[in-house]
Amino acid sequence: MKKLVGYIISIAGIAVMALGFGMVNLDLKILETISPNYLVGVGIGGVIVGVIISLNFSKTGKSKNKPKQAKSEVPIYEGAGKNRKIVGYQKD
């Protein structure tokens, strides 16, 4: 769900960039007072922020599902030299 917010912000940034570049013409008085360069800058910023939000939430969502190991396991060997074999593991 939080990843969706990043996508929406990115799409809004692309729409603002299109307004700034003049690809989409809307007859709004407020757009006439704002410089197109500012609109393009805000649009690029929106795209960057949206991508960062969507990437951060995708990484945290994956790491929550991983099981945590309380202790590391150390192998127990039997034999000596090249003839040794792992016979079990002991929790450290």
PyMOL Python script that loads the backbone (N, CA, C, O; Angstrom):
from pymol import cmd

cmd.read_pdbstr("""\
ATOM      1  N   MET A   1       0.818  -1.190   0.000  1.00  0.00           N
ATOM      2  CA  MET A   1       0.000   0.000   0.000  1.00  0.00           C
ATOM      3  C   MET A   1       0.865   1.259   0.000  1.00  0.00           C
ATOM      4  O   MET A   1       0.574   2.215  -0.719  1.00  0.00           O
ATOM      5  N   LYS A   2       1.933   1.259   0.809  1.00  0.00           N
ATOM      6  CA  LYS A   2       2.800   2.425   0.873  1.00  0.00           C
ATOM      7  C   LYS A   2       3.604   2.575  -0.410  1.00  0.00           C
ATOM      8  O   LYS A   2       3.996   3.680  -0.784  1.00  0.00           O
ATOM      9  N   LYS A   3       3.843   1.467  -1.071  1.00  0.00           N
ATOM     10  CA  LYS A   3       4.551   1.512  -2.348  1.00  0.00           C
ATOM     11  C   LYS A   3       3.685   2.209  -3.403  1.00  0.00           C
ATOM     12  O   LYS A   3       4.203   2.867  -4.305  1.00  0.00           O
ATOM     13  N   LEU A   4       2.381   2.061  -3.282  1.00  0.00           N
ATOM     14  CA  LEU A   4       1.441   2.700  -4.198  1.00  0.00           C
ATOM     15  C   LEU A   4       1.527   4.221  -4.093  1.00  0.00           C
ATOM     16  O   LEU A   4       1.374   4.920  -5.094  1.00  0.00           O
ATOM     17  N   VAL A   5       1.768   4.732  -2.898  1.00  0.00           N
ATOM     18  CA  VAL A   5       1.917   6.179  -2.707  1.00  0.00           C
ATOM     19  C   VAL A   5       3.106   6.690  -3.515  1.00  0.00           C
ATOM     20  O   VAL A   5       3.026   7.757  -4.123  1.00  0.00           O
ATOM     21  N   GLY A   6       4.195   5.950  -3.527  1.00  0.00           N
ATOM     22  CA  GLY A   6       5.354   6.330  -4.324  1.00  0.00           C
ATOM     23  C   GLY A   6       5.044   6.368  -5.807  1.00  0.00           C
ATOM     24  O   GLY A   6       5.505   7.260  -6.520  1.00  0.00           O
ATOM     25  N   TYR A   7       4.261   5.398  -6.276  1.00  0.00           N
ATOM     26  CA  TYR A   7       3.870   5.393  -7.686  1.00  0.00           C
ATOM     27  C   TYR A   7       2.997   6.602  -8.020  1.00  0.00           C
ATOM     28  O   TYR A   7       3.168   7.222  -9.070  1.00  0.00           O
ATOM     29  N   ILE A   8       2.073   6.931  -7.139  1.00  0.00           N
ATOM     30  CA  ILE A   8       1.172   8.064  -7.388  1.00  0.00           C
ATOM     31  C   ILE A   8       1.958   9.370  -7.430  1.00  0.00           C
ATOM     32  O   ILE A   8       1.707  10.221  -8.284  1.00  0.00           O
ATOM     33  N   ILE A   9       2.908   9.531  -6.509  1.00  0.00           N
ATOM     34  CA  ILE A   9       3.728  10.742  -6.500  1.00  0.00           C
ATOM     35  C   ILE A   9       4.562  10.828  -7.776  1.00  0.00           C
ATOM     36  O   ILE A   9       4.724  11.912  -8.336  1.00  0.00           O
ATOM     37  N   SER A  10       5.090   9.702  -8.236  1.00  0.00           N
ATOM     38  CA  SER A  10       5.873   9.694  -9.473  1.00  0.00           C
ATOM     39  C   SER A  10       5.029  10.075 -10.681  1.00  0.00           C
ATOM     40  O   SER A  10       5.473  10.841 -11.536  1.00  0.00           O
ATOM     41  N   ILE A  11       3.828   9.549 -10.752  1.00  0.00           N
ATOM     42  CA  ILE A  11       2.935   9.867 -11.877  1.00  0.00           C
ATOM     43  C   ILE A  11       2.529  11.333 -11.840  1.00  0.00           C
ATOM     44  O   ILE A  11       2.442  11.979 -12.884  1.00  0.00           O
ATOM     45  N   ALA A  12       2.280  11.866 -10.637  1.00  0.00           N
ATOM     46  CA  ALA A  12       1.954  13.288 -10.515  1.00  0.00           C
ATOM     47  C   ALA A  12       3.145  14.146 -10.946  1.00  0.00           C
ATOM     48  O   ALA A  12       2.964  15.188 -11.577  1.00  0.00           O
ATOM     49  N   GLY A  13       4.355  13.715 -10.608  1.00  0.00           N
ATOM     50  CA  GLY A  13       5.546  14.433 -11.035  1.00  0.00           C
ATOM     51  C   GLY A  13       5.695  14.447 -12.545  1.00  0.00           C
ATOM     52  O   GLY A  13       6.094  15.459 -13.122  1.00  0.00           O
ATOM     53  N   ILE A  14       5.380  13.341 -13.184  1.00  0.00           N
ATOM     54  CA  ILE A  14       5.446  13.277 -14.650  1.00  0.00           C
ATOM     55  C   ILE A  14       4.408  14.207 -15.266  1.00  0.00           C
ATOM     56  O   ILE A  14       4.677  14.853 -16.279  1.00  0.00           O
ATOM     57  N   ALA A  15       3.221  14.279 -14.660  1.00  0.00           N
ATOM     58  CA  ALA A  15       2.175  15.174 -15.170  1.00  0.00           C
ATOM     59  C   ALA A  15       2.596  16.637 -15.028  1.00  0.00           C
ATOM     60  O   ALA A  15       2.354  17.439 -15.931  1.00  0.00           O
ATOM     61  N   VAL A  16       3.216  16.987 -13.917  1.00  0.00           N
ATOM     62  CA  VAL A  16       3.678  18.371 -13.721  1.00  0.00           C
ATOM     63  C   VAL A  16       4.797  18.689 -14.707  1.00  0.00           C
ATOM     64  O   VAL A  16       4.869  19.801 -15.231  1.00  0.00           O
ATOM     65  N   MET A  17       5.667  17.715 -14.961  1.00  0.00           N
ATOM     66  CA  MET A  17       6.726  17.925 -15.955  1.00  0.00           C
ATOM     67  C   MET A  17       6.115  18.164 -17.341  1.00  0.00           C
ATOM     68  O   MET A  17       6.597  19.020 -18.084  1.00  0.00           O
ATOM     69  N   ALA A  18       5.074  17.429 -17.693  1.00  0.00           N
ATOM     70  CA  ALA A  18       4.424  17.609 -18.992  1.00  0.00           C
ATOM     71  C   ALA A  18       3.822  19.006 -19.097  1.00  0.00           C
ATOM     72  O   ALA A  18       3.854  19.616 -20.165  1.00  0.00           O
ATOM     73  N   LEU A  19       3.274  19.516 -17.999  1.00  0.00           N
ATOM     74  CA  LEU A  19       2.760  20.887 -18.002  1.00  0.00           C
ATOM     75  C   LEU A  19       3.897  21.886 -18.198  1.00  0.00           C
ATOM     76  O   LEU A  19       3.749  22.862 -18.934  1.00  0.00           O
ATOM     77  N   GLY A  20       5.019  21.645 -17.548  1.00  0.00           N
ATOM     78  CA  GLY A  20       6.150  22.548 -17.651  1.00  0.00           C
ATOM     79  C   GLY A  20       6.758  22.571 -19.035  1.00  0.00           C
ATOM     80  O   GLY A  20       7.167  23.631 -19.508  1.00  0.00           O
ATOM     81  N   PHE A  21       6.828  21.435 -19.692  1.00  0.00           N
ATOM     82  CA  PHE A  21       7.389  21.366 -21.036  1.00  0.00           C
ATOM     83  C   PHE A  21       6.402  21.835 -22.105  1.00  0.00           C
ATOM     84  O   PHE A  21       6.788  22.035 -23.257  1.00  0.00           O
ATOM     85  N   GLY A  22       5.145  22.010 -21.736  1.00  0.00           N
ATOM     86  CA  GLY A  22       4.140  22.477 -22.689  1.00  0.00           C
ATOM     87  C   GLY A  22       3.514  21.380 -23.508  1.00  0.00           C
ATOM     88  O   GLY A  22       2.889  21.662 -24.531  1.00  0.00           O
ATOM     89  N   MET A  23       3.659  20.129 -23.093  1.00  0.00           N
ATOM     90  CA  MET A  23       3.050  19.016 -23.821  1.00  0.00           C
ATOM     91  C   MET A  23       1.542  18.977 -23.631  1.00  0.00           C
ATOM     92  O   MET A  23       0.801  18.552 -24.518  1.00  0.00           O
ATOM     93  N   VAL A  24       1.100  19.427 -22.460  1.00  0.00           N
ATOM     94  CA  VAL A  24      -0.324  19.464 -22.130  1.00  0.00           C
ATOM     95  C   VAL A  24      -0.694  20.917 -21.892  1.00  0.00           C
ATOM     96  O   VAL A  24      -0.053  21.595 -21.089  1.00  0.00           O
ATOM     97  N   ASN A  25      -1.699  21.394 -22.566  1.00  0.00           N
ATOM     98  CA  ASN A  25      -2.110  22.784 -22.410  1.00  0.00           C
ATOM     99  C   ASN A  25      -3.389  22.855 -21.585  1.00  0.00           C
ATOM    100  O   ASN A  25      -4.440  22.370 -22.004  1.00  0.00           O
ATOM    101  N   LEU A  26      -3.287  23.456 -20.427  1.00  0.00           N
ATOM    102  CA  LEU A  26      -4.445  23.704 -19.584  1.00  0.00           C
ATOM    103  C   LEU A  26      -4.585  25.212 -19.436  1.00  0.00           C
ATOM    104  O   LEU A  26      -3.600  25.908 -19.189  1.00  0.00           O
ATOM    105  N   ASP A  27      -5.792  25.716 -19.583  1.00  0.00           N
ATOM    106  CA  ASP A  27      -6.023  27.152 -19.468  1.00  0.00           C
ATOM    107  C   ASP A  27      -6.347  27.495 -18.019  1.00  0.00           C
ATOM    108  O   ASP A  27      -7.504  27.721 -17.664  1.00  0.00           O
ATOM    109  N   LEU A  28      -5.327  27.530 -17.204  1.00  0.00           N
ATOM    110  CA  LEU A  28      -5.479  27.918 -15.806  1.00  0.00           C
ATOM    111  C   LEU A  28      -4.667  29.178 -15.565  1.00  0.00           C
ATOM    112  O   LEU A  28      -3.541  29.305 -16.045  1.00  0.00           O
ATOM    113  N   LYS A  29      -5.248  30.110 -14.817  1.00  0.00           N
ATOM    114  CA  LYS A  29      -4.566  31.385 -14.552  1.00  0.00           C
ATOM    115  C   LYS A  29      -3.301  31.185 -13.733  1.00  0.00           C
ATOM    116  O   LYS A  29      -2.320  31.904 -13.923  1.00  0.00           O
ATOM    117  N   ILE A  30      -3.312  30.209 -12.818  1.00  0.00           N
ATOM    118  CA  ILE A  30      -2.152  30.004 -11.942  1.00  0.00           C
ATOM    119  C   ILE A  30      -0.950  29.488 -12.722  1.00  0.00           C
ATOM    120  O   ILE A  30       0.192  29.767 -12.357  1.00  0.00           O
ATOM    121  N   LEU A  31      -1.196  28.742 -13.790  1.00  0.00           N
ATOM    122  CA  LEU A  31      -0.090  28.227 -14.602  1.00  0.00           C
ATOM    123  C   LEU A  31       0.590  29.328 -15.407  1.00  0.00           C
ATOM    124  O   LEU A  31       1.763  29.201 -15.758  1.00  0.00           O
ATOM    125  N   GLU A  32      -0.132  30.405 -15.701  1.00  0.00           N
ATOM    126  CA  GLU A  32       0.456  31.514 -16.440  1.00  0.00           C
ATOM    127  C   GLU A  32       1.412  32.324 -15.575  1.00  0.00           C
ATOM    128  O   GLU A  32       2.344  32.943 -16.089  1.00  0.00           O
ATOM    129  N   THR A  33       1.187  32.321 -14.260  1.00  0.00           N
ATOM    130  CA  THR A  33       2.040  33.104 -13.362  1.00  0.00           C
ATOM    131  C   THR A  33       3.310  32.353 -12.975  1.00  0.00           C
ATOM    132  O   THR A  33       4.285  32.976 -12.556  1.00  0.00           O
ATOM    133  N   ILE A  34       3.317  31.023 -13.108  1.00  0.00           N
ATOM    134  CA  ILE A  34       4.475  30.217 -12.722  1.00  0.00           C
ATOM    135  C   ILE A  34       5.342  29.968 -13.952  1.00  0.00           C
ATOM    136  O   ILE A  34       4.842  29.640 -15.028  1.00  0.00           O
ATOM    137  N   SER A  35       6.631  30.128 -13.774  1.00  0.00           N
ATOM    138  CA  SER A  35       7.576  29.882 -14.863  1.00  0.00           C
ATOM    139  C   SER A  35       7.608  28.390 -15.217  1.00  0.00           C
ATOM    140  O   SER A  35       7.574  27.546 -14.321  1.00  0.00           O
ATOM    141  N   PRO A  36       7.672  28.062 -16.492  1.00  0.00           N
ATOM    142  CA  PRO A  36       7.737  26.638 -16.878  1.00  0.00           C
ATOM    143  C   PRO A  36       8.950  25.918 -16.307  1.00  0.00           C
ATOM    144  O   PRO A  36       8.891  24.714 -16.056  1.00  0.00           O
ATOM    145  N   ASN A  37      10.051  26.637 -16.098  1.00  0.00           N
ATOM    146  CA  ASN A  37      11.238  25.999 -15.525  1.00  0.00           C
ATOM    147  C   ASN A  37      10.973  25.515 -14.098  1.00  0.00           C
ATOM    148  O   ASN A  37      11.461  24.458 -13.698  1.00  0.00           O
ATOM    149  N   TYR A  38      10.210  26.278 -13.341  1.00  0.00           N
ATOM    150  CA  TYR A  38       9.863  25.859 -11.986  1.00  0.00           C
ATOM    151  C   TYR A  38       8.966  24.622 -12.003  1.00  0.00           C
ATOM    152  O   TYR A  38       9.114  23.723 -11.175  1.00  0.00           O
ATOM    153  N   LEU A  39       8.044  24.588 -12.947  1.00  0.00           N
ATOM    154  CA  LEU A  39       7.166  23.417 -13.054  1.00  0.00           C
ATOM    155  C   LEU A  39       7.964  22.163 -13.392  1.00  0.00           C
ATOM    156  O   LEU A  39       7.723  21.094 -12.832  1.00  0.00           O
ATOM    157  N   VAL A  40       8.901  22.301 -14.299  1.00  0.00           N
ATOM    158  CA  VAL A  40       9.740  21.157 -14.668  1.00  0.00           C
ATOM    159  C   VAL A  40      10.557  20.698 -13.463  1.00  0.00           C
ATOM    160  O   VAL A  40      10.676  19.499 -13.212  1.00  0.00           O
ATOM    161  N   GLY A  41      11.119  21.650 -12.719  1.00  0.00           N
ATOM    162  CA  GLY A  41      11.904  21.299 -11.529  1.00  0.00           C
ATOM    163  C   GLY A  41      11.078  20.595 -10.471  1.00  0.00           C
ATOM    164  O   GLY A  41      11.520  19.613  -9.876  1.00  0.00           O
ATOM    165  N   VAL A  42       9.865  21.105 -10.239  1.00  0.00           N
ATOM    166  CA  VAL A  42       8.982  20.454  -9.265  1.00  0.00           C
ATOM    167  C   VAL A  42       8.594  19.060  -9.745  1.00  0.00           C
ATOM    168  O   VAL A  42       8.509  18.128  -8.945  1.00  0.00           O
ATOM    169  N   GLY A  43       8.361  18.913 -11.039  1.00  0.00           N
ATOM    170  CA  GLY A  43       8.008  17.602 -11.591  1.00  0.00           C
ATOM    171  C   GLY A  43       9.136  16.601 -11.445  1.00  0.00           C
ATOM    172  O   GLY A  43       8.905  15.449 -11.079  1.00  0.00           O
ATOM    173  N   ILE A  44      10.351  17.034 -11.729  1.00  0.00           N
ATOM    174  CA  ILE A  44      11.508  16.134 -11.584  1.00  0.00           C
ATOM    175  C   ILE A  44      11.689  15.746 -10.121  1.00  0.00           C
ATOM    176  O   ILE A  44      11.968  14.590  -9.805  1.00  0.00           O
ATOM    177  N   GLY A  45      11.527  16.722  -9.235  1.00  0.00           N
ATOM    178  CA  GLY A  45      11.619  16.428  -7.799  1.00  0.00           C
ATOM    179  C   GLY A  45      10.557  15.434  -7.360  1.00  0.00           C
ATOM    180  O   GLY A  45      10.830  14.546  -6.553  1.00  0.00           O
ATOM    181  N   GLY A  46       9.348  15.580  -7.888  1.00  0.00           N
ATOM    182  CA  GLY A  46       8.272  14.650  -7.548  1.00  0.00           C
ATOM    183  C   GLY A  46       8.559  13.235  -8.017  1.00  0.00           C
ATOM    184  O   GLY A  46       8.282  12.269  -7.306  1.00  0.00           O
ATOM    185  N   VAL A  47       9.110  13.115  -9.203  1.00  0.00           N
ATOM    186  CA  VAL A  47       9.458  11.787  -9.727  1.00  0.00           C
ATOM    187  C   VAL A  47      10.535  11.152  -8.857  1.00  0.00           C
ATOM    188  O   VAL A  47      10.446   9.972  -8.520  1.00  0.00           O
ATOM    189  N   ILE A  48      11.551  11.930  -8.491  1.00  0.00           N
ATOM    190  CA  ILE A  48      12.642  11.394  -7.664  1.00  0.00           C
ATOM    191  C   ILE A  48      12.130  10.961  -6.308  1.00  0.00           C
ATOM    192  O   ILE A  48      12.470   9.877  -5.834  1.00  0.00           O
ATOM    193  N   VAL A  49      11.309  11.800  -5.669  1.00  0.00           N
ATOM    194  CA  VAL A  49      10.766  11.456  -4.351  1.00  0.00           C
ATOM    195  C   VAL A  49       9.876  10.215  -4.441  1.00  0.00           C
ATOM    196  O   VAL A  49       9.941   9.347  -3.571  1.00  0.00           O
ATOM    197  N   GLY A  50       9.056  10.123  -5.473  1.00  0.00           N
ATOM    198  CA  GLY A  50       8.188   8.959  -5.638  1.00  0.00           C
ATOM    199  C   GLY A  50       8.952   7.669  -5.825  1.00  0.00           C
ATOM    200  O   GLY A  50       8.584   6.633  -5.270  1.00  0.00           O
ATOM    201  N   VAL A  51      10.020   7.730  -6.609  1.00  0.00           N
ATOM    202  CA  VAL A  51      10.840   6.527  -6.830  1.00  0.00           C
ATOM    203  C   VAL A  51      11.533   6.123  -5.533  1.00  0.00           C
ATOM    204  O   VAL A  51      11.594   4.937  -5.207  1.00  0.00           O
ATOM    205  N   ILE A  52      12.053   7.093  -4.795  1.00  0.00           N
ATOM    206  CA  ILE A  52      12.719   6.769  -3.528  1.00  0.00           C
ATOM    207  C   ILE A  52      11.741   6.143  -2.544  1.00  0.00           C
ATOM    208  O   ILE A  52      12.078   5.170  -1.869  1.00  0.00           O
ATOM    209  N   ILE A  53      10.537   6.689  -2.458  1.00  0.00           N
ATOM    210  CA  ILE A  53       9.533   6.124  -1.544  1.00  0.00           C
ATOM    211  C   ILE A  53       9.183   4.700  -1.947  1.00  0.00           C
ATOM    212  O   ILE A  53       9.122   3.812  -1.097  1.00  0.00           O
ATOM    213  N   SER A  54       8.954   4.474  -3.228  1.00  0.00           N
ATOM    214  CA  SER A  54       8.561   3.120  -3.641  1.00  0.00           C
ATOM    215  C   SER A  54       9.699   2.123  -3.459  1.00  0.00           C
ATOM    216  O   SER A  54       9.444   0.965  -3.129  1.00  0.00           O
ATOM    217  N   LEU A  55      10.948   2.538  -3.664  1.00  0.00           N
ATOM    218  CA  LEU A  55      12.070   1.619  -3.472  1.00  0.00           C
ATOM    219  C   LEU A  55      12.307   1.324  -1.997  1.00  0.00           C
ATOM    220  O   LEU A  55      12.601   0.184  -1.638  1.00  0.00           O
ATOM    221  N   ASN A  56      12.184   2.324  -1.143  1.00  0.00           N
ATOM    222  CA  ASN A  56      12.405   2.099   0.284  1.00  0.00           C
ATOM    223  C   ASN A  56      11.371   1.167   0.879  1.00  0.00           C
ATOM    224  O   ASN A  56      11.714   0.305   1.688  1.00  0.00           O
ATOM    225  N   PHE A  57      10.117   1.320   0.498  1.00  0.00           N
ATOM    226  CA  PHE A  57       9.099   0.458   1.062  1.00  0.00           C
ATOM    227  C   PHE A  57       9.148  -0.941   0.475  1.00  0.00           C
ATOM    228  O   PHE A  57       8.709  -1.886   1.129  1.00  0.00           O
ATOM    229  N   SER A  58       9.664  -1.107  -0.729  1.00  0.00           N
ATOM    230  CA  SER A  58       9.778  -2.463  -1.272  1.00  0.00           C
ATOM    231  C   SER A  58      10.888  -3.224  -0.554  1.00  0.00           C
ATOM    232  O   SER A  58      10.761  -4.432  -0.356  1.00  0.00           O
ATOM    233  N   LYS A  59      11.971  -2.557  -0.158  1.00  0.00           N
ATOM    234  CA  LYS A  59      13.057  -3.226   0.542  1.00  0.00           C
ATOM    235  C   LYS A  59      12.665  -3.592   1.963  1.00  0.00           C
ATOM    236  O   LYS A  59      12.987  -4.685   2.429  1.00  0.00           O
ATOM    237  N   THR A  60      11.975  -2.695   2.658  1.00  0.00           N
ATOM    238  CA  THR A  60      11.596  -2.999   4.034  1.00  0.00           C
ATOM    239  C   THR A  60      10.536  -4.089   4.088  1.00  0.00           C
ATOM    240  O   THR A  60      10.487  -4.860   5.047  1.00  0.00           O
ATOM    241  N   GLY A  61       9.694  -4.159   3.076  1.00  0.00           N
ATOM    242  CA  GLY A  61       8.678  -5.203   3.065  1.00  0.00           C
ATOM    243  C   GLY A  61       9.283  -6.585   2.920  1.00  0.00           C
ATOM    244  O   GLY A  61       8.777  -7.545   3.500  1.00  0.00           O
ATOM    245  N   LYS A  62      10.358  -6.699   2.154  1.00  0.00           N
ATOM    246  CA  LYS A  62      11.003  -7.997   1.967  1.00  0.00           C
ATOM    247  C   LYS A  62      11.779  -8.415   3.207  1.00  0.00           C
ATOM    248  O   LYS A  62      11.808  -9.597   3.548  1.00  0.00           O
ATOM    249  N   SER A  63      12.401  -7.468   3.881  1.00  0.00           N
ATOM    250  CA  SER A  63      13.238  -7.833   5.020  1.00  0.00           C
ATOM    251  C   SER A  63      12.403  -8.226   6.233  1.00  0.00           C
ATOM    252  O   SER A  63      12.902  -8.925   7.114  1.00  0.00           O
ATOM    253  N   LYS A  64      11.150  -7.796   6.301  1.00  0.00           N
ATOM    254  CA  LYS A  64      10.307  -8.158   7.435  1.00  0.00           C
ATOM    255  C   LYS A  64       9.942  -9.635   7.419  1.00  0.00           C
ATOM    256  O   LYS A  64       9.676 -10.221   8.468  1.00  0.00           O
ATOM    257  N   ASN A  65       9.928 -10.235   6.247  1.00  0.00           N
ATOM    258  CA  ASN A  65       9.496 -11.618   6.122  1.00  0.00           C
ATOM    259  C   ASN A  65      10.609 -12.622   6.393  1.00  0.00           C
ATOM    260  O   ASN A  65      10.346 -13.821   6.480  1.00  0.00           O
ATOM    261  N   LYS A  66      11.844 -12.156   6.528  1.00  0.00           N
ATOM    262  CA  LYS A  66      12.950 -13.076   6.743  1.00  0.00           C
ATOM    263  C   LYS A  66      12.991 -13.515   8.203  1.00  0.00           C
ATOM    264  O   LYS A  66      12.820 -12.688   9.100  1.00  0.00           O
ATOM    265  N   PRO A  67      13.213 -14.801   8.454  1.00  0.00           N
ATOM    266  CA  PRO A  67      13.326 -15.252   9.838  1.00  0.00           C
ATOM    267  C   PRO A  67      14.641 -14.786  10.446  1.00  0.00           C
ATOM    268  O   PRO A  67      15.664 -14.716   9.765  1.00  0.00           O
ATOM    269  N   LYS A  68      14.602 -14.472  11.718  1.00  0.00           N
ATOM    270  CA  LYS A  68      15.802 -14.021  12.410  1.00  0.00           C
ATOM    271  C   LYS A  68      16.393 -15.193  13.191  1.00  0.00           C
ATOM    272  O   LYS A  68      15.671 -15.935  13.857  1.00  0.00           O
ATOM    273  N   GLN A  69      17.697 -15.348  13.103  1.00  0.00           N
ATOM    274  CA  GLN A  69      18.368 -16.377  13.873  1.00  0.00           C
ATOM    275  C   GLN A  69      18.874 -15.749  15.163  1.00  0.00           C
ATOM    276  O   GLN A  69      19.565 -14.730  15.148  1.00  0.00           O
ATOM    277  N   ALA A  70      18.524 -16.366  16.262  1.00  0.00           N
ATOM    278  CA  ALA A  70      18.951 -15.828  17.544  1.00  0.00           C
ATOM    279  C   ALA A  70      20.434 -16.091  17.777  1.00  0.00           C
ATOM    280  O   ALA A  70      21.143 -15.226  18.291  1.00  0.00           O
ATOM    281  N   LYS A  71      20.903 -17.262  17.409  1.00  0.00           N
ATOM    282  CA  LYS A  71      22.302 -17.620  17.623  1.00  0.00           C
ATOM    283  C   LYS A  71      22.856 -18.262  16.361  1.00  0.00           C
ATOM    284  O   LYS A  71      22.126 -18.894  15.598  1.00  0.00           O
ATOM    285  N   SER A  72      24.152 -18.092  16.153  1.00  0.00           N
ATOM    286  CA  SER A  72      24.778 -18.733  15.007  1.00  0.00           C
ATOM    287  C   SER A  72      25.111 -20.183  15.352  1.00  0.00           C
ATOM    288  O   SER A  72      25.254 -20.534  16.523  1.00  0.00           O
ATOM    289  N   GLU A  73      25.230 -21.005  14.343  1.00  0.00           N
ATOM    290  CA  GLU A  73      25.521 -22.414  14.547  1.00  0.00           C
ATOM    291  C   GLU A  73      26.965 -22.709  14.156  1.00  0.00           C
ATOM    292  O   GLU A  73      27.454 -22.223  13.136  1.00  0.00           O
ATOM    293  N   VAL A  74      27.631 -23.499  14.965  1.00  0.00           N
ATOM    294  CA  VAL A  74      29.021 -23.867  14.742  1.00  0.00           C
ATOM    295  C   VAL A  74      29.065 -25.357  14.439  1.00  0.00           C
ATOM    296  O   VAL A  74      28.462 -26.148  15.165  1.00  0.00           O
ATOM    297  N   PRO A  75      29.775 -25.762  13.368  1.00  0.00           N
ATOM    298  CA  PRO A  75      29.807 -27.187  13.042  1.00  0.00           C
ATOM    299  C   PRO A  75      30.637 -27.998  14.046  1.00  0.00           C
ATOM    300  O   PRO A  75      31.615 -27.510  14.613  1.00  0.00           O
ATOM    301  N   ILE A  76      30.211 -29.253  14.244  1.00  0.00           N
ATOM    302  CA  ILE A  76      30.954 -30.205  15.080  1.00  0.00           C
ATOM    303  C   ILE A  76      31.574 -31.225  14.134  1.00  0.00           C
ATOM    304  O   ILE A  76      30.875 -31.872  13.354  1.00  0.00           O
ATOM    305  N   TYR A  77      32.892 -31.359  14.211  1.00  0.00           N
ATOM    306  CA  TYR A  77      33.614 -32.237  13.300  1.00  0.00           C
ATOM    307  C   TYR A  77      33.987 -33.547  13.986  1.00  0.00           C
ATOM    308  O   TYR A  77      34.160 -33.600  15.204  1.00  0.00           O
ATOM    309  N   GLU A  78      34.107 -34.617  13.169  1.00  0.00           N
ATOM    310  CA  GLU A  78      34.595 -35.908  13.636  1.00  0.00           C
ATOM    311  C   GLU A  78      35.746 -36.303  12.721  1.00  0.00           C
ATOM    312  O   GLU A  78      35.636 -36.192  11.500  1.00  0.00           O
ATOM    313  N   GLY A  79      36.833 -36.756  13.296  1.00  0.00           N
ATOM    314  CA  GLY A  79      38.003 -37.134  12.509  1.00  0.00           C
ATOM    315  C   GLY A  79      39.034 -36.012  12.525  1.00  0.00           C
ATOM    316  O   GLY A  79      38.864 -34.989  13.189  1.00  0.00           O
ATOM    317  N   ALA A  80      40.113 -36.237  11.769  1.00  0.00           N
ATOM    318  CA  ALA A  80      41.202 -35.265  11.756  1.00  0.00           C
ATOM    319  C   ALA A  80      41.683 -35.052  10.328  1.00  0.00           C
ATOM    320  O   ALA A  80      41.600 -35.956   9.496  1.00  0.00           O
ATOM    321  N   GLY A  81      42.186 -33.856  10.046  1.00  0.00           N
ATOM    322  CA  GLY A  81      42.772 -33.553   8.744  1.00  0.00           C
ATOM    323  C   GLY A  81      41.756 -33.581   7.622  1.00  0.00           C
ATOM    324  O   GLY A  81      40.659 -33.034   7.732  1.00  0.00           O
ATOM    325  N   LYS A  82      42.158 -34.247   6.514  1.00  0.00           N
ATOM    326  CA  LYS A  82      41.280 -34.316   5.345  1.00  0.00           C
ATOM    327  C   LYS A  82      40.148 -35.308   5.539  1.00  0.00           C
ATOM    328  O   LYS A  82      39.199 -35.317   4.755  1.00  0.00           O
ATOM    329  N   ASN A  83      40.225 -36.126   6.544  1.00  0.00           N
ATOM    330  CA  ASN A  83      39.227 -37.167   6.775  1.00  0.00           C
ATOM    331  C   ASN A  83      38.117 -36.719   7.727  1.00  0.00           C
ATOM    332  O   ASN A  83      37.278 -37.538   8.101  1.00  0.00           O
ATOM    333  N   ARG A  84      38.086 -35.476   8.121  1.00  0.00           N
ATOM    334  CA  ARG A  84      37.062 -35.055   9.072  1.00  0.00           C
ATOM    335  C   ARG A  84      35.747 -34.790   8.346  1.00  0.00           C
ATOM    336  O   ARG A  84      35.719 -34.400   7.178  1.00  0.00           O
ATOM    337  N   LYS A  85      34.657 -35.016   9.083  1.00  0.00           N
ATOM    338  CA  LYS A  85      33.309 -34.853   8.550  1.00  0.00           C
ATOM    339  C   LYS A  85      32.491 -34.060   9.564  1.00  0.00           C
ATOM    340  O   LYS A  85      32.751 -34.110  10.766  1.00  0.00           O
ATOM    341  N   ILE A  86      31.513 -33.339   9.069  1.00  0.00           N
ATOM    342  CA  ILE A  86      30.594 -32.621   9.946  1.00  0.00           C
ATOM    343  C   ILE A  86      29.541 -33.609  10.432  1.00  0.00           C
ATOM    344  O   ILE A  86      28.864 -34.246   9.624  1.00  0.00           O
ATOM    345  N   VAL A  87      29.402 -33.739  11.740  1.00  0.00           N
ATOM    346  CA  VAL A  87      28.432 -34.676  12.293  1.00  0.00           C
ATOM    347  C   VAL A  87      27.259 -33.958  12.951  1.00  0.00           C
ATOM    348  O   VAL A  87      26.252 -34.590  13.271  1.00  0.00           O
ATOM    349  N   GLY A  88      27.372 -32.658  13.154  1.00  0.00           N
ATOM    350  CA  GLY A  88      26.275 -31.917  13.774  1.00  0.00           C
ATOM    351  C   GLY A  88      26.620 -30.441  13.902  1.00  0.00           C
ATOM    352  O   GLY A  88      27.681 -29.989  13.472  1.00  0.00           O
ATOM    353  N   TYR A  89      25.708 -29.714  14.495  1.00  0.00           N
ATOM    354  CA  TYR A  89      25.900 -28.281  14.698  1.00  0.00           C
ATOM    355  C   TYR A  89      25.569 -27.935  16.138  1.00  0.00           C
ATOM    356  O   TYR A  89      24.644 -28.491  16.730  1.00  0.00           O
ATOM    357  N   GLN A  90      26.335 -27.012  16.688  1.00  0.00           N
ATOM    358  CA  GLN A  90      26.118 -26.549  18.049  1.00  0.00           C
ATOM    359  C   GLN A  90      25.814 -25.060  17.995  1.00  0.00           C
ATOM    360  O   GLN A  90      26.473 -24.307  17.278  1.00  0.00           O
ATOM    361  N   LYS A  91      24.806 -24.642  18.763  1.00  0.00           N
ATOM    362  CA  LYS A  91      24.483 -23.215  18.806  1.00  0.00           C
ATOM    363  C   LYS A  91      25.529 -22.493  19.604  1.00  0.00           C
ATOM    364  O   LYS A  91      25.915 -22.929  20.688  1.00  0.00           O
ATOM    365  N   ASP A  92      25.987 -21.389  19.065  1.00  0.00           N
ATOM    366  CA  ASP A  92      27.042 -20.614  19.704  1.00  0.00           C
ATOM    367  C   ASP A  92      26.508 -19.789  20.843  1.00  0.00           C
ATOM    368  O   ASP A  92      27.267 -19.072  21.495  1.00  0.00           O
TER     369      ASP A  92
END
""", "prot")
cmd.dss("prot")
cmd.show_as("cartoon", "prot")
cmd.util.cbc("prot")
cmd.orient("prot")
